[in-house]
Amino acid sequence: MKTRSILYALLATTAIGCTIPAPASAQTPPAAVPDPAAPAQTPPAATPIPTQLDAVTTAATRSRRPLDDVAATVSVTTTEDIDRENMQDVRDLVRNEPGVTVGNNPTRAGFQNFMIRGIGGNRVLVIVDGMRVPDFPDSNTGAGTYTREQPDLEDIKRVEIIRGPASALYGSDAIGGVVAYTTKDPGDYFKNGGNVYGSVKGAYSGANQMFAESFTGAVRHGNVEFLGIYTRRDGQQFTPAQSSLGPNPTTWSNNDFLAKIVVRPSDVDTIRITGGYTQGKQSTQMLSGVGRFPSLFTRVYDEWGQDYTNTYRISGQWVHEAPIGFIDRIDFLAYYNSVSTQADTYQLRGATNGIIPTNARASSFLFNQAVTGAELQMNTDAKFFDLRNFLTYGLSFFHTSTTRPRNRAQITLATGVTTQVVGGETYPNKNFPDTETIQAGAYIQDEITALGGRLVVTPAVRLDYYSLNPNPDKYFWNSTGATLNLVPTASTYVSASPKLGVVYHFSDTYSSYFQYATGFRAPPYDNANFGFTNTASFYQILPNANLKPETANSFEVGFRGKYETGSSWQLTGFYNLYKNFIETVTVGQVGPITQFQYVNLTNVTIWGVEARGEYRFAPNWAVLGWTAFAQGTDTRTGLPVDSVSPWASQGRIRYGSDTGFNAQVIGTMVAQHSQVSNPNYFQTPAYFNVDATVGYTWGNHVKFNAGAFNITNAKYWNSADVIGLNTTNPQLDLYAQPARYFGVNLTARW
């Protein structure tokens, strides 16, 4: 008892400056009111209140498991969390997640990729209902229109974030972790009976003057269920706090559609057909791109950007939950997933010291990627040597087709003469050839239970085959120029990714875990075959068919505690070794032309500690907290890794129940980002920020949530946004986080 009291006090003290969101299921239910007319009965044994560690993950082991039974650090965000925290975009989604950030480019591109424990970009796998989300070429990051499409949060039932390598179950691109979205099901709306459901939801976020309207309908007839969701969003640019610069004026809109049909032809069979479509448009006046640029011998008088995005998703899934021979469960998924983006730019330009523009430049850059895939997963629950073995095994296959055409024309205003040889490049062109990639994998995992269920050992291994086939055409050769002496070639890689997890329950209260996991990432299509020559700027980028896969070895150990009162805590330490990261280096000189190439260069070590906890000190009252510290080193140079976030802690106090009133106050404290690889890089200063939310639920019909964010109007930066920016960059203020703002959402259901 004394130990428990000490732990409670420690959690409460930590949570004053550090916390986390708890799943709605972990909230304390109201006490039952006894019936005075009822006969006296023996009081039943106390039922433990669900804790955060009882939240269920399906992504970590590819089967439903409580977090307490998983040998990894996984967080689960639910629809209730999304509404309560007034989450409207991907940055809001990870606002309260230790060790996870999302970068943002405020000039035009917007949100970028997830960064998990210092590893980001396409090294983090993003999946929606088991489908791989299209990526975006790493080589386009510097173009300023880089983004990666994410599903609309109104479609989402649950988001699971796996920290660390997960290639043993997911293959290439999961070297840094996995973000797994699960969309809503029609059955989610029939839990209270009835066969028809409808709702209307309105939301507002003052961070970017975003208004959203969402309409949901669900119908059930016999063994057939249907769900349809439409969401419209309109917004503007983010306004940074206390900025001396005005942001680029931006207007944008999104239309998102989700439709799902669920058929249950028998008690053991479920068929799901899911379709999704998103249409996005953004208009930007690029004030940040206007000015004199002596190094380019140019003055830009004005610049406008117009961006269009279309995404399509369709999948069919069959789940059979009855034995067929030695197979106890079968899950088959087939899908098609694509993204099409178009970034149009128009500039008025002239000589560096000119007074009026002399030419106009119009650009249209496209990116199209389609992913076609299939997954077959099976489970067998068996007993070997008096030990329970729960086997998860399967096959996966996906084919990706990628192309990035670029077109540009320059018009002399005085004469109307147009040329497509602009800035030392011949257009139209492609910096990398159209590419077809194929990945096939086979995996097996065994959850071995011993010692009466107290010990669970989970070995797993996956074998991957990866094939990359470039198809260079005349537009690729327009990009390379006449001096390229290397031809893009096909590449094939085979890799095995093992993993071992161990969970040991000392008692119903305390447990610990250990995990060793490996990661594998095949060389991307653009890094391997990027070919580009710019004689006007005297540089050239060469393809490299000899790139090796990037690899990772991860070690993680953790301790957990959960109590009948609903309190819980987790302490985690991790040590990750990454090898053969791909970077660009100088490889030669041909006359005045400097040659660059993507090569396997960087080896990185990242280690850290994370802790999180919740103390339920009264019915419906809780203090929550988390803290995360990580350190990264490039072992080749001995310099810090810029993408590793600084130490951060969060604390909150929360009151709430499943129905009725809920409220919370959140304090976040982040240290200075002093661990940078170049002393001239901007080091984001330390800050303390306060947010607050309130909400009320009227039975099953009305739900209201509101929040005030950055209440102190603090001027602060997200370190992931400013990686590599110098302290002398005149546009640093644009990268500051939004000023004080308010958000609200209201849902009416019937």
N, C-alpha and C positions, 0 to 999 in steps of 0.2 A: 504494500500500500504506500509506503514511504517512497519507493522508487517511482510509482505512478505519479504521486504528488509532485515530485521533483521534475519529472518529464512535463507535466501539465504547466508548471510554473515556467519552465524553460521555453516551452512552445509559446506561451502567452507573451513572454518577454521578447522573443524573436519576432513574433507577429506584430508588435507595435511598429516595427519598421519593415515588415516583409510578409506578403501573403499570396493566396491563390483563389481562383473561383472554385466553388464546390458544385458538383452535379446536383440538379434538383432532387434527385433520388436520395441524396445524402442529407436532406434537411430533416429536422426533427418533426415528426407528426404530432398534431395536437393530442393532448391526453384524452382518453375516452371518459365520458361522463357516466358514472354508474346509475343504474335504474334502481331507485329506492324500493320499488315493489318486488324486485327480483329476490329470490332466496339467497341466503348467504352461501358463498362458495369458497373453496380453497383458492387463494391467489395463485394464478399461474406463474410459472417461472418467467423472469424478465427476458424479453426478446431484445437482442442486440439491435441498436439503431444502425442503419447502413452508414458506412464511412466512405470517404473518397476512394479508398483502396478496394471497395466493393464494386466500383464502376466497372463495366464490362468492356473489354477490347476484343475485336475480332481480327484486327490487322497484325498484332504482334506474333501470334502463333497460327494464323489462318483458321482459327476456331474460337468459339466464345469462351473467354476466360476472364475472371476477375483480375484486376490489376495486381492484387496481392499474390496471385499464382503465376506471375510472369517474370522471367529473369531478364528484365529490361526496364528502362525508364520510358513510360508511355503516358501521354496525357489524352484525355477524352473531353471534348467540348460538345455539348448537346444543344438542341433547339432552345431549351430553356435558358442556357447560358447566353446564347446569341441574342435573345430578346432582352434579357435582364441587363446585359452589358451594352445594349444598343449597338451591336456590331453591324456595320454596314459594308465593310470591305475586308480584304485580306490582312491589312495592317491592324485593324481592330481585332481580328481573330487571334493574333499572337501578342496583343498589347500586354496581357497578363501572364505570358508563358515564360518560365525561366529557361534561358539558354536558346531561345528561338526569336528571330527577328525577320522582318521583311524590309528590303531596301526600297527606296523611292527616289526617282529622278524627277525633281519638280519643274524642270525646264520644259519637258514635253512628254517623255516616255511614261512616267507614272510608276506604278508598282512593278517591282522586279521579282526576284525569286526568294524562296525561303532560305534562311541561313540557320543551320542547326549546329550548335557548338562549334562555330567558326567555319563550317563547310557549307557551301551554297551553290547557286547556279544549277546547272543540270545534274549536279552530283547528288541532288535530293530528288527522289522519285515522287511524283504526284500522280495519284490514281483517283478515279471517280467510279464508284461501284465496281471496282476491279479493273477498270479500263485505264490504260496509260494515257495521260494527258500529253498532247504534243508539246515538244520543247521549243526552244528558240536558239538560233546559232550563237554560240559564245563569241564568235568573231564579229558580231554586230553590236556588241555592247557599247562601243565607242560612238556608234552612229547617232545616239540620242533618241532613238525611237524603240529602244529595247523594252519589251515587256513579255510576260508570260500569262496567258489567259487562265483564269480560275473560274470555277462555277459560282453562280450567284448564291449567296448565303441563304436566301429564302427557299432554295430547293433542298437545303441540307438538313438532315436529321442528326448527323454525328460526324465529327472530325477527329481523327486519331493521329497523333504525331509520335512516331517512333524515333528516338534519338540514337544516333550511331549507325554503323553499317548494318544492312539488312539484306545483303545479297544472297544469303543462304536460302531465303524464301522468295526473293523478288528479282534477283539477277542484276544485270548492269544498271547503272544510274541510281542505285540505292546505297551508294558508298558513304553518303553522309547521313542518310535517314530516309524516312518515308512519311509523306502526308497523305492520309487516306480519307477521302470524302465518301460518305454514304448518303444517298438522296432519300427523300421521304417516300414512304409506301402508303398506298390507300388504306391499308389496315391500321395505320397509326391514328386514323380519324374515327374508327368505329369501336374504340375501346369502351365507350360508354353506351353501346347499343346503337340502334338505328342503322339505316342503310343509305342515308343521304347526308352529306356534310357540305357546308359552304362557309367561307370566311372572306372578309375584306380587311386588309391591313394597310395602314399608312405610316410612313416613317420620315423623319427629318434629322439631318446632321448638319450642325452649323460649321463643322470643320471645312466643308467645301460647298455649303448651301445646297446639299443634296436632298431632293425629295424623291420618295419611292412609294409606289402604289402596287399592292400585290393582291391577286384574286386566286382563291383556291377552291376547287370543287372536287368532291369524291362521291362515287356511287357504287353500291354493291347490289348485285342481283344474283342470287344463287351462289355459284362458286366462281363468279367473275367480279373483279373489282377494277375500278378505273379512277385515276387521279390526274388532274390537270392543274398546273400552276402557271400563272402569267405575272411577271414583274416588270414594271417600267421604272427606270431611274433617270433622273436629270440632275446635273450638277455643274459646278464651276471649279475654279482652281482653289487649291489650299492657300490660305493666307497665313504666312509664318508669323510667330509672335515677335513683337518689337523689332520688326525688320526695317532697315533703312532703304530697302529696295521693294518696288512693287512687283508682285508675281506676274508671270505671263498670263494675260487674260485668256481664259479657257472656258468653253462650254462643251458639255458632253451629254450623251444620252445612251441608254442601253435598253434593249427589249430582250427579255429572257422567257423562254417557254420550256416547260417540263411536262411530259405526258408519260404515264405508266399504266400498263394493263397487267393485272395479276390474275392468273387462272389456276385453280386447284382442281384438276381432273380427278384426283383421288385424295385420300387422307394422307398419302405419303409423297405426293408429287406437287410441285409448285413451278409454274412457268411465269416468268416476268419478261415483258417487252417494254423497254424504256427508250424514249426519244427525247433529245434536248436540242435546242437551237438558241443561239445568242447572237444578236446583232448590235454592234457598237459603232458610235460615230463621235469623233472629237475634233473641235476646231480650236486652234491655238494661234495667238499673235505672239511671235517669238521676240519679245523685247530683249531677252537675254542674248539673242543672236545678232543684235544690231550694234554697230560700232566700227572702228578702224582696226584692221588686222595687218600690221606691217609685214609679218612673216609670210602672209599670203598675198601681199601687194594688193589688198582689197579693202574697200569700205562697203559694208552692208547697210543700206538705208532702211530697209524694212524686210520682214520675213513673216510668212504665214505658213501654218501647217494644218493639214487635214488628214485625219487617220480614220480608217474603216477596218472593222473586224467582224468576221463571221465564223462562228464555230458550230459544228454539227456533231451530235453523239447519238448513236443508236446501238442497242445491245439486246440480245436475247439470252435468257438464263433458264436452265432447267435444274431443279434440285430434287433429288430422289432420296428420301430419308427412311429407307428400309433395306434390309440386307439383300444383296445379290451375290450369292456365293460368299466369299470371304470379305466382300466390300460392304460396309455398313451404311455408307452415305456417298452419294455422287453429286458433284456440283459442276455443271458445264456452262461456260460463258463464251459467247462469240460476239464480237463488237467491231464497230467502225467509228473512228474518232478523227475529226479533221479541224484545222484552223486555216483561215485565209485572211491575211492582213495586207493593207495597202497604205503606205505613208507617202502622201503628196506634200511637196514643199515648193513654195514660190518665193523668190528673192528679187529685190531690186539692188543692183550692185554698181560699183564704179571704182575708179582709181583711189588709192589710199588717201590722197590729198585732194580728191575731187570735191565739187560743190553739188552736182546733180548726178543722179544715176545715169549710166551709159548703157547698161545691159540688164536683161532680166534672165533669171535662171529658173527653170521649172524641172522638178525631179519627181519621179514616181518609183518607189522601191516596194517590191512585193515580197511576201514570204508565204509559201503554201506547204503545208505538211499534212499527210494523211496516215493514220495508223490503223491497220487491220489486224485483229488478233483473236486468239482463242485460248482459253484456259480450261483444263480438265483437272479437277481436284477430287480426291477420294479419301475416305477415312475408314480405318479399321480399328475396332476396339477389341483387343485380344489379351490373352493371359499367357505369358511365357515364363517358365521357371518360377511359378507362383507370384509373379509380378504383373501388375496391370500395365499394358502397353497401348497407348493411343497413337496410332500411326496416321500421319497426314502426308500424302504423297500425290504427285501429279505431274502434268506436262503443260508447257506453255509455248506459244508461238505468236510472234507478231512481225508484221512487215511494215516498214516505214518508207514513205516516198516523200522526198524533200526537194524543193526548188526555191531559189531566191533571185528572180530577175530584177535588174536595176536599169532604169532609163532616166536620161537627163538631156535637156536641150538648153542652149544659151542663145538668146535673141539680142542682137544689136539694136537698140531702140531707135537710133537715127536712120538706119537703113532697112530694118526688118529682116536682115539676114540671120538665118538660123543655122547653128552647127551642133553636132552631137559629139564633137571632140572637145571636151570641157575639162579644164584643170588637169590636163595630162592624161585623161582617160578617154577611151572610145566607148560610146554607148550605142545601143543597149549592151549590157554585159552581165556576167555572173561571177562573183568572187570565188565561188566554189561550184563545181559541176553538179547538175541534177544527180541525186544519189538515192539508190535503193539499199536499204539495210534489212537484214533478216536476223532475228534472234530466236533461238529455240532453247528450251531448258527443261531439265528433269530434276525434280527435287524429292527428298524424303525427310521426314522429321518424326521422331519417336518421343513421346512423353511417357517416361517410365516412372511409375509411382511405387514407392517402397515405404517401409516402416509405418504401416498403417495410414498412409496418406501424408505423413509429415515431410517426406523427401520426394521431390520430383526432379528427375534428370532428363534434360531435353537435348539430345544430339540431333544435328541436322546437317545436310549437305546438298548442294545444288551443282549440277554440271551444265554449263552454258556454252552454246555455239553461237558465234556472232560473225556475220558476213557483211561486208561493206562493198558496194559495187557502184562506182562513179560512171556517169555518162556524159563526158565533156562534149559540148557542141560549140558552134561558132561564137555564141555569146560568152562562153567561158574563155575562149581564146582572145576575144576582144579585151577581156580583163587582164590577161596575162601579158599581152604585148608580144613582140617578136623575139625577145631575148630569153624567154623561159626555156630551160633545157631539161626540165623534169616533167614527165607526163603522169597525170593521176592514175593510180593503179588500184585494183581491187585488193582487199585485205580480209583475212580470216583469223579469228581468234577462238581458242577453246580454253575455258577456265573452270576450275572447281572452287567452290566457296563453302567451307565447313563452318559450323557453329556449335557451341556447347553451352547450355544453360543449366544451372542448378538452383533450385529453390528449397530451402529447409525451414520448416515451421517448428520453432522451439516449443511453441504452445499456440493456443488459439489467439494469443495477443501479439507475440513477437515472432519475426521471421527474418531471414536474410537470403540474399541471392548472389550468384556470381555468373557472369557471362563472358565467354570469349567468342568474338564474331569477326568474320572477315568480309571485306568488300572488294568489288571488282567493277571497273568501268572501262568499257572498250573505247578506243580513241574516237571522238566524234567525227562525223562526216566532213565538217568544215575545217577542223584542225588538221586532219590527215591530208586533205586535198585542196587547201586554200592556195590559190594562184593569183597573184596580183602584181602589176607593174605600173608605176607612176613615174615616168621620166621627168616630168616637170618638178616633182618633189624629190627625185633621185633616190627612190627606194623600191624594193621588190620583195615579195613574200613567196617563198617556194613551198610546194607540196612536200610531204614527208610520209612515204609509205612504210617507214620502219618504226613508227611510233609503237610503244608498248602500252598495254592496259595500265591504268592507274589502279593501285591496290591499297587495301587498308587492313590493319590488324587492331582490334579493339578489345580492351579489357575493362570490365565494369564490375563493381561490387557494391552492394547496397544492404541497408538494414531498414526494417519496417516495424511499426507498431500500430495496432488498432484496438479500440476499446469499446465495450458495450454501450458507452454513453454517446458514441458517434465520433469521438476524437480519434485522430490518427496522425502519423508522421512517417516520413521517409528520408533517409540520408543516403546519398549516392556519391561514389567516387569513380572517375573514369580516366583511362589513359589510352589514347588513340595514336597509332603510327600510320602515316600515309606515305606512300612511295610512288615515284614516277609521275608526279603531277606535271601536267603539260603547260609549258610557257613558251613565249616567243623570245628568241635570242638572235644576235647578229652572227651570221655564219660565213660571210664573205664580202668581197668588194670586186665589182666588175666595172672598171673605169670609174665614172662618177656615181655609179649605182651601188648603194648599200643593200646587201641581201639579208633577209630575215627568214626564220623558219620556226615552226612549232616543234619543240623537242621535249623529251622526258627529262626534266631538270630538277624539280623541287621535291625534297623529302621533308615532311612536316610532322612534328610531334605536338599534340594538343592534349592537355590534361586539365582536370578540374574537379570541383566539388559542387554538388547541388543538394539543397535541403528544402523540404516543404512540410507543412503541418497545419492541422486544424484542431482547435481546442473548443469543445462545446461546454461552456461554463454555466449554461442555463437553457431551459427549453426555448428553442427558436433563436438562441443567441450563440454566436461563434466568433472567435478570433482566428484568423487565418494568416499564414505567412509563407514566404519562400525567399531563398537567397541562392545566387548562382555566381560562381567564380571560375574562370578558365584562363589558361595561359597557353599560348602557342608559339612555337619556334621553328623557323626554317633551319633544319639541321645542316644544310649545305653552307649557309652564310652565317648562321648564329643569330640572325635578326628575328624580331617578333613577326608574327603573322597578323597582318592588318585586319583581317576579317573576323578575328576573335573579339567578341564584345567585352566591354569592361565589366567589373564586378557590379552586380545589381541586386537589390532586395526590394521586396514589396510587403506591405502589411495592410490588413483591412479588418474592420469589425463589421459584422453582418447580423441583421435581424430579419427573420422571414419564415414563412411557412408556405405550403403548397398552394393554399388559397389565402386570400386576404392581403395584408400589407407586407411589403419587404423593403429593406433599405440597407445601404452599406456606404462606408467611407473608406477610400483606398489611398494609401500613401506609397509612392514609389521613389526610391533613392538609387541613383546610379553614379558610380565613380568616374573620374576623368579617364578618358581613353589614352593613356600615356604609352601603351605598348604599341608603337608604330615602327615600321621598318626604315623610315626616313625622318630625320629631325625636322625637315621642312613640311612634313604632312600635318594637316590640321588635326589637333588632338581635342576631341569633343570635351568640353568642360563638365565637371560634376554638376548634378542637379537634383532637386527634390520636387516632386509633383504630387498634387492632390486631385482626386476625382471623387465623385459621389453619385450614387444612383438611388432611385426610389421606384416602387412599382406597386400596383394593386390588381388583384384578380377577382372578378365578380363571378363566382361559380364557374360554369363551363362556357359562358357567353362573351365576356369582355375581359380583355387583359390590357393593362396600361403600364408602360415603363418610360422613365425619363432619367436623364443624366446630365451632370455638369462636369466638364473635362478641362484639365489644366486650369483649375479654379484660381490659382495664384498668378496666372498669365506668365508663367516662367518661360524664358527664352532658352531652349535647349535643342540639342541635335541627337538624332539616332546615328550611332557610329557607322552602321551599315550603309547609310546614305552618302557618306563623305569619304569612303575609302579612296586613298590616292590623291585627294584634293590638297593643294598647298595652302598654307596659312595666308598666303598673299592673294588667293583667288578672290577677285572682287565680287563674286556672286555667292559667297558663303551664306549670307543671310537668307537667300532663297531656300536653303536646305534646312532651315530651322523648322521645328515642329509647329503645328497649328497653334494659334493663340487661343485664349479661353473661348470655349464654345459649348453649346447645349445640344442635346439630342433627345428625341422622343419617338416612341412607336406605340400605336394603338391598334388592337385587333378585335374585331367583332365577329363572333362565331354563332352559327345556328345549325 
